Amino acid sequence: MAFLIKAIAGVTAIALLVVTLFGQLLALGGVLLVAIKVAVVVIFFAVLTLLVFFILRDRCRNKREARFS
């Protein structure tokens, strides 16, 4: 009888550890997912900013070339 109670306690402890570790893994996955989303947004805005910068620089050069021609 004591062996059966110890076996049930051991299985229960392992099950609770698996559930806890799975929960922590999901939390870590959520954090990583948020980090990836933030990185994508930052990269998008960086590319957008560079695009606007290059367009404005090209317009400025075209105006300067047209003025000196």
Distance bins in CASP14 RR format, pairs under 12 A and 6 or more apart:
PFRMAT RR
TARGET T0000
AUTHOR 0000-0000-0000
RMODE 2
METHOD distances of the structure
MODEL  1
1 7 0 0 0 0 0 1 0 0 0 0 0
1 8 0 0 0 0 0 1 0 0 0 0 0
2 8 0 0 0 0 0 1 0 0 0 0 0
2 9 0 0 0 0 0 1 0 0 0 0 0
3 9 0 0 0 0 0 1 0 0 0 0 0
3 10 0 0 0 0 0 1 0 0 0 0 0
4 10 0 0 0 0 0 1 0 0 0 0 0
4 11 0 0 0 0 0 1 0 0 0 0 0
5 11 0 0 0 0 0 1 0 0 0 0 0
5 12 0 0 0 0 0 1 0 0 0 0 0
6 12 0 0 0 0 0 1 0 0 0 0 0
6 13 0 0 0 0 0 1 0 0 0 0 0
7 13 0 0 0 0 0 1 0 0 0 0 0
7 14 0 0 0 0 0 1 0 0 0 0 0
8 14 0 0 0 0 0 1 0 0 0 0 0
8 15 0 0 0 0 0 1 0 0 0 0 0
9 15 0 0 0 0 0 1 0 0 0 0 0
9 16 0 0 0 0 0 1 0 0 0 0 0
10 16 0 0 0 0 1 0 0 0 0 0 0
10 17 0 0 0 0 1 0 0 0 0 0 0
10 18 0 0 0 0 0 1 0 0 0 0 0
11 17 0 0 0 0 0 1 0 0 0 0 0
11 18 0 0 0 0 0 1 0 0 0 0 0
12 18 0 0 0 0 0 1 0 0 0 0 0
12 19 0 0 0 0 0 1 0 0 0 0 0
13 19 0 0 0 0 0 1 0 0 0 0 0
13 20 0 0 0 0 0 1 0 0 0 0 0
14 20 0 0 0 0 0 1 0 0 0 0 0
14 21 0 0 0 0 0 1 0 0 0 0 0
15 21 0 0 0 0 0 1 0 0 0 0 0
15 22 0 0 0 0 0 1 0 0 0 0 0
16 22 0 0 0 0 0 1 0 0 0 0 0
16 23 0 0 0 0 0 1 0 0 0 0 0
17 23 0 0 0 0 0 1 0 0 0 0 0
17 24 0 0 0 0 0 1 0 0 0 0 0
18 24 0 0 0 0 0 1 0 0 0 0 0
18 25 0 0 0 0 0 1 0 0 0 0 0
19 25 0 0 0 0 0 1 0 0 0 0 0
19 26 0 0 0 0 0 1 0 0 0 0 0
20 26 0 0 0 0 0 1 0 0 0 0 0
20 27 0 0 0 0 0 1 0 0 0 0 0
21 27 0 0 0 0 0 1 0 0 0 0 0
21 28 0 0 0 0 0 1 0 0 0 0 0
22 28 0 0 0 0 0 1 0 0 0 0 0
22 29 0 0 0 0 0 1 0 0 0 0 0
23 29 0 0 0 0 1 0 0 0 0 0 0
23 30 0 0 0 0 0 1 0 0 0 0 0
24 30 0 0 0 0 0 1 0 0 0 0 0
24 31 0 0 0 0 0 1 0 0 0 0 0
25 31 0 0 0 0 0 1 0 0 0 0 0
25 32 0 0 0 0 0 1 0 0 0 0 0
26 32 0 0 0 0 0 1 0 0 0 0 0
26 33 0 0 0 0 0 1 0 0 0 0 0
27 33 0 0 0 0 0 1 0 0 0 0 0
27 34 0 0 0 0 0 1 0 0 0 0 0
28 34 0 0 0 0 0 1 0 0 0 0 0
28 35 0 0 0 0 0 1 0 0 0 0 0
29 35 0 0 0 0 1 0 0 0 0 0 0
29 36 0 0 0 0 1 0 0 0 0 0 0
29 37 0 0 0 0 0 1 0 0 0 0 0
30 36 0 0 0 0 1 0 0 0 0 0 0
30 37 0 0 0 0 1 0 0 0 0 0 0
30 38 0 0 0 0 0 1 0 0 0 0 0
31 37 0 0 0 0 0 1 0 0 0 0 0
31 38 0 0 0 0 0 1 0 0 0 0 0
32 38 0 0 0 0 0 1 0 0 0 0 0
32 39 0 0 0 0 0 1 0 0 0 0 0
33 39 0 0 0 0 0 1 0 0 0 0 0
33 40 0 0 0 0 0 1 0 0 0 0 0
34 40 0 0 0 0 0 1 0 0 0 0 0
34 41 0 0 0 0 0 1 0 0 0 0 0
35 41 0 0 0 0 0 1 0 0 0 0 0
35 42 0 0 0 0 0 1 0 0 0 0 0
36 42 0 0 0 0 0 1 0 0 0 0 0
36 43 0 0 0 0 0 1 0 0 0 0 0
37 43 0 0 0 0 0 1 0 0 0 0 0
37 44 0 0 0 0 0 1 0 0 0 0 0
38 44 0 0 0 0 0 1 0 0 0 0 0
38 45 0 0 0 0 0 1 0 0 0 0 0
39 45 0 0 0 0 0 1 0 0 0 0 0
39 46 0 0 0 0 0 1 0 0 0 0 0
40 46 0 0 0 0 0 1 0 0 0 0 0
40 47 0 0 0 0 0 1 0 0 0 0 0
41 47 0 0 0 0 0 1 0 0 0 0 0
41 48 0 0 0 0 0 1 0 0 0 0 0
42 48 0 0 0 0 0 1 0 0 0 0 0
42 49 0 0 0 0 0 1 0 0 0 0 0
43 49 0 0 0 0 0 1 0 0 0 0 0
43 50 0 0 0 0 0 1 0 0 0 0 0
44 50 0 0 0 0 0 1 0 0 0 0 0
44 51 0 0 0 0 0 1 0 0 0 0 0
45 51 0 0 0 0 0 1 0 0 0 0 0
45 52 0 0 0 0 0 1 0 0 0 0 0
46 52 0 0 0 0 0 1 0 0 0 0 0
46 53 0 0 0 0 0 1 0 0 0 0 0
47 53 0 0 0 0 0 1 0 0 0 0 0
47 54 0 0 0 0 0 1 0 0 0 0 0
48 54 0 0 0 0 0 1 0 0 0 0 0
48 55 0 0 0 0 0 1 0 0 0 0 0
49 55 0 0 0 0 0 1 0 0 0 0 0
49 56 0 0 0 0 0 1 0 0 0 0 0
50 56 0 0 0 0 0 1 0 0 0 0 0
50 57 0 0 0 0 0 1 0 0 0 0 0
51 57 0 0 0 0 0 1 0 0 0 0 0
51 58 0 0 0 0 0 1 0 0 0 0 0
52 58 0 0 0 0 0 1 0 0 0 0 0
52 59 0 0 0 0 0 1 0 0 0 0 0
53 59 0 0 0 0 0 1 0 0 0 0 0
53 60 0 0 0 0 0 1 0 0 0 0 0
54 60 0 0 0 0 0 1 0 0 0 0 0
54 61 0 0 0 0 0 1 0 0 0 0 0
55 61 0 0 0 0 0 1 0 0 0 0 0
55 62 0 0 0 0 0 1 0 0 0 0 0
56 62 0 0 0 0 0 1 0 0 0 0 0
56 63 0 0 0 0 0 1 0 0 0 0 0
57 63 0 0 0 0 0 1 0 0 0 0 0
57 64 0 0 0 0 0 1 0 0 0 0 0
58 64 0 0 0 0 0 1 0 0 0 0 0
58 65 0 0 0 0 0 1 0 0 0 0 0
59 65 0 0 0 0 0 1 0 0 0 0 0
59 66 0 0 0 0 0 1 0 0 0 0 0
60 66 0 0 0 0 0 1 0 0 0 0 0
60 67 0 0 0 0 0 1 0 0 0 0 0
61 67 0 0 0 0 0 1 0 0 0 0 0
61 68 0 0 0 0 0 1 0 0 0 0 0
62 68 0 0 0 0 0 1 0 0 0 0 0
62 69 0 0 0 0 0 1 0 0 0 0 0
63 69 0 0 0 0 0 1 0 0 0 0 0
END
